[in-house]
Amino acid sequence: MVGLKPSEVPPTTAVKFLGAGTAACFADLLTFPLDTAKVRLQIQGESQTAQAPRSVQYRGVLGTILTMVRTEGPCSPYNGLVAGLHRQMSFASIRIGLYDSVKQFYTPKGADHSSIATRILAGCTTGAMAVTCAQPTDVVKVRFQASVQLGPRSERKYSGTMDAYRTIAREEGIRGLWKGTLPNITRNAIVNCAEMVTYDIVKEQLLDYHLLTDNFPCHFVSAFGAGFCATVVASPVDVVKTRYMNSPPGQYHSPLDCMIRMVAQEGLTAFYKGFTPSFLRLGGWNVMMFVTYEQMKRALMNVQMLRESPF
């Protein structure tokens, strides 16, 4: 057996909520440079066509990270990390931590298992709820990740994370903090369904057919499958979301306008720009998050049971 034993008492909603946010922050700390590389690759074609040409060109995941370190400093791949952690504590706690509760709410009484349609509906619901609450943190994170700082004397638009929130609200209005909410809801509803439903089904099948026990190998395989499915289905929406959220006011009339202009200028392959870092990031993030999440639930329930024990 690998890891903590499953608790005899099912984890409470509060345990899932806290465990999901904490596990997601841990996964973000380890995979954030891959996410930053993905953002840079996704907006690269846009930078060459809609804005002034840049001298910095990115090639591949490792090449992007090395170029950033060489031209902007060793900390540059972690630009926007604070906003990223803000996002995960509010975002992952809702979309992952509340998934089981919403799934049970949608499941008809007396049913032995939740149907695939019920799980998809639960994933869409928690994904949309999470984006609505956490969108400002995602906007700030993308702005930091997309900004290029060529040297210590280069002008910085934001002095820090909290200044970014204030500056965006002042210059673009409160609506600026919720810029790109529609494509982000679409993207995260798809990602949440792909991640949570795939993880749920793969894990259930592995346990039902006694291929693996409810421990690390089972969680690893389920999480890897969830990351791959999420990357394949969500990459097109993710590219549009990233470009629209990073665009200056007036560049695009709507997310649809952003998508049409991107296809016209760069072709359909633009939808899968940054696919490799997206998969490395989502695959790695899912494995770290779900494995940590499963252990966090067990650890928190053990602590709770010890506190409630009379001895």
C-alpha positions in Angstrom: 0.0 0.0 0.0 1.3 3.5 -1.0 0.2 6.6 1.0 -2.3 6.9 3.8 -5.1 4.4 4.2 -8.5 5.5 3.1 -10.6 6.9 5.9 -13.5 4.8 7.3 -15.6 8.0 7.2 -16.2 9.7 3.9 -14.5 13.2 3.7 -16.8 16.1 4.5 -17.4 18.9 2.0 -15.2 21.3 4.0 -12.3 18.8 3.9 -12.7 18.4 0.1 -12.9 22.2 -0.3 -9.8 22.9 1.7 -7.9 19.9 0.4 -8.6 20.8 -3.2 -7.3 24.4 -2.8 -4.2 23.3 -1.0 -3.4 20.5 -3.4 -3.9 22.8 -6.4 -1.5 25.4 -4.9 1.1 22.7 -4.4 0.7 21.5 -8.0 0.9 25.1 -9.3 4.2 25.8 -7.4 5.8 22.9 -9.3 4.3 23.4 -12.8 3.9 27.2 -13.1 6.9 27.7 -15.5 5.2 25.4 -17.9 2.0 27.4 -17.7 4.0 30.6 -18.3 5.7 29.0 -21.4 2.3 28.0 -22.7 1.0 31.6 -22.4 4.1 33.0 -24.2 3.7 30.5 -27.1 0.0 31.1 -27.4 0.4 34.9 -27.8 3.5 34.8 -30.0 1.7 35.0 -33.3 -0.5 37.7 -32.0 2.5 39.8 -31.0 3.9 39.6 -34.5 0.7 40.6 -36.3 -1.3 42.9 -34.0 1.5 44.6 -32.1 5.0 45.8 -32.7 7.4 43.1 -33.8 9.4 41.5 -31.0 13.0 40.5 -31.2 12.4 37.7 -28.7 11.2 34.4 -30.4 10.2 31.3 -28.5 10.7 27.8 -29.8 9.4 24.8 -27.8 8.8 24.4 -24.1 12.3 24.2 -22.9 13.5 26.8 -25.4 10.8 29.3 -24.2 11.8 28.8 -20.5 15.5 29.1 -21.3 14.9 32.3 -23.4 12.9 33.9 -20.6 15.6 33.1 -18.1 18.3 34.5 -20.4 16.5 37.7 -21.4 14.4 38.4 -18.3 16.1 36.7 -15.4 15.8 33.4 -13.5 12.5 34.4 -11.8 10.6 35.3 -15.0 9.0 31.9 -15.4 7.2 32.5 -12.1 5.8 35.9 -13.1 2.2 36.0 -11.8 2.7 33.2 -9.3 1.0 35.1 -6.4 -2.1 35.7 -8.6 -1.9 32.0 -9.6 -2.0 30.9 -6.0 -4.9 33.3 -5.4 -6.7 31.7 -8.3 -6.1 28.1 -7.2 -7.3 28.7 -3.6 -10.6 30.2 -4.9 -10.9 28.3 -8.2 -9.8 24.8 -7.5 -11.6 24.7 -4.1 -14.9 25.3 -5.9 -14.5 23.3 -9.1 -12.8 20.3 -7.5 -13.8 20.5 -3.9 -17.6 20.9 -4.6 -17.7 18.4 -7.5 -18.8 15.4 -5.5 -21.5 17.4 -3.6 -22.9 18.8 -6.8 -22.8 15.3 -8.5 -24.7 13.8 -5.6 -27.2 16.7 -5.9 -27.9 15.9 -9.5 -28.0 12.1 -9.0 -31.5 10.7 -8.7 -32.4 9.2 -5.3 -31.9 5.5 -5.2 -29.4 5.3 -8.1 -26.3 3.1 -7.5 -24.0 5.2 -9.7 -24.1 8.6 -11.3 -24.5 8.6 -15.0 -22.0 10.2 -17.4 -24.5 12.9 -18.2 -24.8 13.7 -14.4 -21.1 13.9 -14.0 -20.7 16.2 -17.0 -23.4 18.4 -15.7 -21.7 18.5 -12.3 -18.4 19.4 -13.9 -19.9 22.2 -16.0 -21.7 23.6 -12.9 -18.7 23.7 -10.6 -16.4 24.9 -13.5 -18.8 27.8 -14.2 -19.2 28.7 -10.5 -15.4 28.7 -10.0 -14.7 31.0 -13.0 -17.4 33.5 -11.9 -15.7 33.8 -8.5 -12.0 33.6 -9.5 -11.9 35.4 -12.9 -10.0 38.6 -11.6 -7.2 36.4 -10.4 -6.9 34.7 -13.8 -6.8 38.0 -15.6 -4.0 39.3 -13.4 -2.1 36.0 -13.7 -2.2 36.1 -17.5 -1.1 39.7 -17.6 1.9 39.0 -15.5 2.8 35.9 -17.5 2.5 37.6 -20.9 4.5 40.7 -19.9 8.1 40.8 -21.2 10.6 42.5 -19.0 13.9 42.9 -21.0 16.3 44.0 -18.3 15.9 45.6 -14.9 15.3 49.1 -16.3 12.4 48.1 -18.5 9.1 49.7 -17.6 6.9 47.6 -15.4 3.1 48.2 -15.8 2.3 46.7 -12.4 4.4 47.0 -9.2 2.8 44.0 -7.7 -0.2 41.7 -7.7 -2.5 43.9 -5.6 -1.4 46.9 -7.7 -2.4 45.0 -10.8 -5.9 44.5 -9.4 -6.2 48.2 -8.6 -4.7 49.3 -12.0 -6.9 47.2 -14.1 -10.0 48.2 -12.2 -9.0 51.9 -12.5 -8.0 51.9 -16.2 -10.5 49.4 -17.6 -13.3 49.5 -15.0 -14.5 46.6 -12.8 -15.5 44.8 -15.9 -11.8 44.7 -16.9 -11.2 42.3 -14.0 -13.9 40.0 -15.5 -12.6 40.3 -19.1 -12.8 37.1 -21.0 -15.3 35.5 -18.5 -17.3 33.9 -21.3 -14.4 32.1 -23.0 -13.0 31.2 -19.6 -16.3 29.7 -18.5 -16.4 27.8 -21.8 -12.8 26.7 -21.4 -13.1 25.7 -17.7 -16.4 23.9 -18.1 -14.7 21.8 -20.8 -11.5 21.3 -18.7 -13.5 20.5 -15.6 -15.6 18.0 -17.4 -12.6 16.4 -19.0 -10.6 16.3 -15.8 -13.2 15.4 -13.2 -15.3 13.1 -15.3 -12.3 11.3 -16.8 -10.6 10.9 -13.4 -13.9 9.8 -11.8 -14.6 7.2 -14.5 -11.1 5.8 -14.8 -10.6 5.5 -11.1 -14.0 3.8 -10.7 -13.3 1.3 -13.4 -9.9 0.5 -12.1 -11.4 -0.2 -8.7 -14.5 -2.0 -9.9 -12.4 -4.5 -12.0 -9.8 -4.8 -9.2 -7.0 -3.7 -11.5 -5.6 -1.4 -8.8 -6.4 -0.6 -5.2 -7.4 2.9 -4.1 -3.9 4.2 -3.7 -1.1 6.1 -5.5 -0.8 4.0 -8.7 -4.6 4.2 -9.2 -4.6 8.0 -8.6 -1.6 8.5 -10.9 -3.1 6.6 -13.9 -6.5 8.3 -13.4 -4.9 11.7 -13.2 -2.7 11.2 -16.2 -5.7 10.3 -18.3 -7.6 13.3 -17.1 -4.8 15.6 -18.0 -4.5 14.3 -21.5 -8.2 14.5 -22.2 -8.4 18.0 -20.8 -5.6 19.3 -23.0 -7.0 17.8 -26.2 -10.5 19.2 -25.8 -9.6 22.6 -24.2 -6.6 23.8 -26.1 -8.6 25.8 -28.8 -10.6 27.6 -26.2 -7.6 28.1 -24.0 -5.7 29.9 -26.8 -8.6 32.3 -27.5 -9.1 32.9 -23.8 -5.4 33.7 -23.3 -5.2 36.1 -26.2 -8.4 37.9 -25.4 -7.6 38.4 -21.7 -4.1 39.7 -22.6 -5.3 42.1 -25.3 -5.4 45.9 -24.7 -8.8 47.5 -24.7 -10.3 47.7 -28.2 -8.1 45.2 -29.9 -10.9 42.6 -30.2 -14.6 43.3 -30.2 -15.4 40.0 -28.6 -13.9 36.5 -28.0 -15.6 35.4 -31.3 -13.8 38.3 -33.1 -10.5 37.2 -31.5 -11.1 33.6 -32.8 -12.0 34.7 -36.3 -9.1 37.0 -36.7 -6.7 34.4 -35.3 -7.8 31.8 -37.8 -7.7 34.3 -40.7 -4.2 35.4 -39.9 -2.6 32.2 -38.6 -4.8 29.3 -39.7 -6.5 26.5 -37.7 -3.2 25.3 -36.3 -3.2 28.4 -34.1 -5.8 26.7 -31.9 -3.1 24.2 -30.8 -0.2 26.6 -30.2 1.5 25.8 -27.0 -0.1 22.3 -27.0 3.1 20.5 -25.7 3.5 22.8 -22.7 -0.2 22.7 -22.1 -0.1 18.9 -22.0 3.1 18.8 -19.9 1.5 21.4 -17.5 -2.0 19.9 -17.4 -0.8 16.3 -17.2 1.8 17.1 -14.6 -0.6 19.4 -12.7 -3.3 16.8 -12.7 -1.0 14.0 -11.4 0.4 16.2 -8.6 -2.9 17.7 -7.7 -5.0 14.6 -7.6 -2.4 12.5 -5.8 -1.9 15.3 -3.2 -5.7 15.8 -3.0 -6.4 12.2 -2.2 -3.8 12.2 0.5 -4.9 15.6 1.9 -8.5 14.3 2.2 -7.3 11.2 4.2 -4.9 13.3 6.3 -7.5 15.9 7.2 -10.1 13.2 8.0 -7.6 11.5 10.3 -7.0 14.7 12.1 -10.7 15.4 12.4 -11.4 11.9 13.7 -8.5 12.2 16.2 -10.0 15.6 17.5 -13.4 14.0 17.9 -12.2 10.9 19.6 -12.8 10.8 23.3 -9.5 9.1 24.0 
